[in-house]
Structure formats: structure tokens, C-alpha cells
């Protein structure tokens, strides 16, 4: 029997793919900050409706927030914004491909943070799946950028590589912190408390609210024109917010149910969606390196879900 976190993660990855496509359109009229803010600002109302529906429609009780919930939620929110900033910063360097490739170590780092912070261990099949998928992702990254493998393995001390590694660190920290915040509201396996859907939804709403307020204040200070631009782009921004809300609901729910490292490893199926769209819809030609990379990602996913 397929565990519930698996289809939820696949759904989250699909919606994230859709959100990314919409955000690419928004980047034509908004700055990187504005396009990112649209995901939070326009996604928050949908999350409020979702959480209210869980309470009033499905009868799920409200969680009782505690100090750990607030701390982990804020740490995760800040770390996620910092990780995104690092990725955006990388694109200002000519050799950004090295850094973006190293940022893919997020899954491995999330496994380490999950073990240290939450005691979430990874079994042998999971470790093999994560490693195989990581090699596949790095192959895809080098294929798209024509990055030399020798430079990739020997250049990990370069500035862009270190920024990429730090970005992966922050993404790993944020994911583990989100799981910790959600689990602080109750044990989803016990059958008591608000239940995993409410725990995940409530945690997500809190995090997105904090991120929206934080980014709005930042933009009012540094990019006031972008706030007006985001409002003018409400049609596409609303779509990005809706897709982002669905994606985030999926991620937070899956991470409440399962080890973050497993969720993020399976989440790399997003790359399979992107590859398939490019191949069958946009008729893009793929190199042997890209095909090898996507096959390794698929192999890692199969090992993970069947191991």
C-alpha cells in the first residue's frame, strides 16, 4: 500500500512546477523580490481559506501554539528567505552554475539536520536513493550549463560554490524547522490533537504570514515601486499565489507525515515533470547527459518508494 506522503509530495512538486512557470512570466514585469513576494502575499489569503475550511468545514480543532512552534516557524521562514536570496545572488556571478549545482546538496544536508534536530534517521535504501538522486540532479545541472565535471569536484572552495552550499544549508534548515514546528503541535501518529492536516496548514499559515509581513516591510524600505507593481500584476500574481499555496500545503503536509530528507528526495520528481514538458510539449532536444541524469533521478525515486 502506498503511504499517504508519497502522492501528497508528488502533488506538491507538480504545483511547484506550475508556480515556477507563472513566476517566470512575472519576472518579465517584476524584480526577483517582487516575483518572490507575489508567491507569499497572494498565497496567504488562499491559506487562510484552507485553514478555516479545515476548522469550520471538517471540524478540526485549532492547535495550541507554544514557544517551540513560534521559534521553529520563524527560524524556518527566515532560513527559506535567506536561501532564496543566496540563489538569486548567485545569478549575479558569471560562473553561477557551480553555485546552483552545489545548492542541490539540500537533500543530503536536510538528512543531517533532521537527524541532529529531530532524531529522524535514514535507512540504507533511503540513503542510497538520496545519493543516486543527487548524482542525477548534478548531472542535469552540468548538462544544462556545460559545466566541466573536473572543475565541479575540485572547485567546491570557490565563492560561488560556497554560496551554493550555504543556500542548500538554509533550505535544509528551513525544511527541518517547518517539520519541527508542525510536530510541536501534536503527534500525527497518535490520532489525537488537531491532526496532521491542521498542524501542517496552521504552521504554513503562520510562516507565510511572517514572511509576507517581513518582505512587505523590506520592499517598502528598499523597493517601494515593486509593491505597486505587484498590485498592478494581480492577475498573474494571484495565479502564482494560488499555485504556490497548493504546493506549500503539499510540502508541509508531507513533511509533517514523513522525514524531510525523504520528502525532498521524492520532490525531485519536479525535474522529471520539467524534462517531460520540454521533451513532449516544447519539443526540446535532450543531451545524453540530461537523459542519464533524469534516469538516475527516476531510479533514486523508485528506490525510495519501494525500499
BELJOLIN-V988624 format. One record per residue. PHI is phi in degrees with one decimal (none if undefined). PSI is psi in radians with two decimals (NA if undefined). Layout:
[[PHI;PSI] [PHI;PSI]]
This chain:
[[none;2.33] [-72.7;2.25] [-69.5;2.56] [-60.6;-0.58] [-65.8;-0.39] [-69.1;-0.99] [-63.9;-0.54] [-65.1;-0.72] [-66.1;-0.73] [-62.6;-0.71] [-61.3;-0.76] [-62.1;-0.74] [-65.5;-0.70] [-63.2;-0.80] [-66.4;-0.60] [-65.4;-0.65] [-61.4;-0.74] [-65.7;-0.77] [-60.9;-0.72] [-63.2;-0.69] [-63.4;-0.72] [-68.7;-0.69] [-66.0;-0.54] [-62.4;-0.67] [-65.4;-0.73] [-65.9;-0.53] [-66.1;-0.23] [-74.7;-0.37] [-123.3;-0.18] [-125.8;2.78] [-74.9;3.02] [-58.4;-0.69] [-65.4;-0.77] [-63.5;-0.74] [-65.0;-0.66] [-68.1;-0.74] [-62.3;-0.60] [-60.2;-0.57] [-64.7;-0.74] [-79.8;-0.93] [-60.9;-0.75] [-86.8;-0.25] [-83.3;-0.50] [-58.1;-0.80] [-57.9;-0.67] [-64.6;-0.63] [-69.4;-0.64] [-61.7;-0.79] [-60.8;-0.72] [-62.4;-0.83] [-66.8;-0.69] [-63.9;-0.63] [-66.3;-0.66] [-63.6;-0.67] [-79.2;-0.96] [-84.5;-0.51] [-88.0;-0.78] [-98.4;-0.09] [73.9;0.38] [-81.2;2.36] [-73.3;2.69] [-70.3;2.44] [-69.9;2.87] [-112.4;1.70] [-60.4;2.61] [-134.4;3.13] [-61.1;-0.71] [-62.7;-0.70] [-59.2;-0.85] [-63.8;-0.80] [-64.0;-0.88] [-63.6;-0.69] [-62.6;-0.78] [-69.2;-0.71] [-60.6;-0.79] [-63.1;-0.74] [-64.0;-0.79] [-66.0;-0.75] [-62.7;-0.69] [-65.0;-0.76] [-64.5;-0.73] [-62.4;-0.72] [-63.3;-0.75] [-64.3;-0.71] [-60.0;-0.75] [-61.0;-0.71] [-63.9;-0.76] [-63.6;-0.70] [-61.0;-0.65] [-58.4;-0.59] [-70.4;-0.12] [-85.6;-0.11] [-100.9;2.56] [-66.3;-0.62] [-101.3;0.77] [-63.5;-0.39] [-59.3;-0.63] [-61.3;-0.82] [-65.4;-0.79] [-64.8;-0.58] [-66.8;-0.77] [-68.5;-0.41] [-66.2;-0.31] [-71.7;-0.10] [-74.7;0.08] [-49.4;-0.78] [-63.8;-0.76] [-63.9;-0.75] [-67.3;-0.64] [-62.9;-0.64] [-62.3;-0.72] [-67.8;-0.80] [-65.2;-0.67] [-62.5;-0.66] [-68.0;-0.77] [-71.5;-0.79] [-83.7;-0.75] [-113.7;-0.14] [74.4;0.37] [-79.5;1.85] [-84.1;2.86] [-121.7;2.17] [-77.5;3.08] [-61.2;-0.80] [-61.4;-0.71] [-64.4;-0.73] [-64.2;-0.76] [-63.1;-0.76] [-61.0;-0.77] [-63.7;-0.75] [-66.1;-0.81] [-61.6;-0.78] [-63.4;-0.69] [-61.2;-0.78] [-60.7;-0.72] [-63.2;-0.75] [-64.1;-0.72] [-68.7;-0.59] [-62.6;-0.79] [-60.3;-0.72] [-64.2;-0.76] [-70.1;-0.58] [-66.2;-0.71] [-74.6;-0.47] [-105.8;-0.08] [56.3;0.65] [-78.1;2.38] [-75.1;2.26] [-62.6;-0.64] [-62.7;-0.74] [-67.9;-0.61] [-62.3;-0.83] [-75.4;-0.51] [-95.8;-0.17] [-104.2;0.45] [-71.1;-0.21] [-92.5;-0.03] [-66.1;2.73] [-57.8;-0.80] [-65.5;-0.64] [-64.9;-0.74] [-65.4;-0.67] [-63.4;-0.73] [-63.0;-0.77] [-62.4;-0.73] [-65.3;-0.64] [-61.3;-0.79] [-62.0;-0.65] [-61.1;-0.83] [-65.5;-0.68] [-63.9;-0.71] [-64.6;-0.75] [-62.1;-0.78] [-61.9;-0.78] [-63.1;-0.77] [-66.9;-0.68] [-64.3;-0.68] [-63.3;-0.74] [-64.6;-0.72] [-63.9;-0.71] [-62.9;-0.78] [-64.9;-0.75] [-69.3;-0.38] [-68.4;-0.26] [-87.6;-0.18] [155.8;2.89] [-94.8;1.93] [-63.7;-0.34] [-85.1;-0.23] [-81.3;-0.36] [84.9;-0.12] [-101.7;-3.05] [73.1;-2.86] [-72.6;-0.30] [92.9;2.71] [-64.6;-0.57] [-65.1;-0.81] [-69.1;-0.71] [-58.1;-0.84] [-66.4;-0.80] [-64.8;-0.75] [-65.5;-0.75] [-61.5;-0.80] [-61.6;-0.79] [-60.4;-0.74] [-62.6;-0.81] [-64.0;-0.82] [-65.4;-0.64] [-61.0;-0.82] [-62.2;-0.75] [-67.1;-0.68] [-64.1;-0.82] [-63.1;-0.78] [-61.9;-0.81] [-69.6;-0.63] [-63.2;-0.75] [-64.8;-0.70] [-63.5;-0.80] [-67.8;-0.63] [-62.7;-0.52] [-84.5;-0.81] [-102.4;-0.56] [-136.3;1.10] [-59.7;-0.54] [-65.3;-0.47] [-71.5;-0.53] [-62.0;-0.75] [-66.7;-0.67] [-65.0;-0.67] [-63.1;-0.72] [-65.7;-0.68] [-67.9;-0.47] [-96.6;0.58] [-62.8;-0.51] [-65.1;-0.99] [-70.0;-0.62] [-65.1;-0.64] [-64.8;-0.68] [-65.7;-0.73] [-63.1;-0.71] [-64.9;-0.71] [-65.7;-0.84] [-64.0;-0.68] [-65.8;-0.66] [-64.6;-0.78] [-61.7;-0.75] [-62.3;-0.82] [-65.4;-0.68] [-58.2;-0.75] [-63.8;-0.81] [-61.9;-0.85] [-65.6;-0.66] [-66.5;-0.78] [-63.5;-0.71] [-73.2;-0.33] [-74.2;-0.58] [-86.5;-0.49] [-140.8;2.76] [-46.9;2.29] [-58.0;-0.70] [-60.4;-0.71] [-67.0;-0.73] [-63.6;-0.81] [-67.9;-0.59] [-66.1;-0.81] [-66.0;-0.56] [-62.2;-0.28] [-69.5;-0.04] [-62.6;-0.29] [-55.9;-0.65] [-65.2;-0.58] [-66.8;-0.73] [-60.2;-0.78] [-63.8;-0.76] [-62.4;-0.79] [-64.0;-0.70] [-64.1;-0.75] [-64.7;-0.65] [-76.1;-0.83] [-95.5;-0.50] [-95.9;-0.84] [-96.7;0.02] [55.4;0.66] [-78.6;2.51] [-86.2;2.41] [-110.5;2.51] [-84.8;2.91] [-62.6;-0.61] [-66.3;-0.71] [-64.2;-0.76] [-63.5;-0.75] [-62.3;-0.72] [-62.8;-0.79] [-69.3;-0.58] [-66.2;-0.66] [-68.5;-0.68] [-61.0;-0.80] [-63.5;-0.72] [-61.9;-0.74] [-61.6;-0.72] [-64.5;-0.76] [-64.2;-0.71] [-62.1;-0.70] [-65.3;-0.81] [-83.4;-0.26] [-110.0;-0.19] [-73.2;NA]]
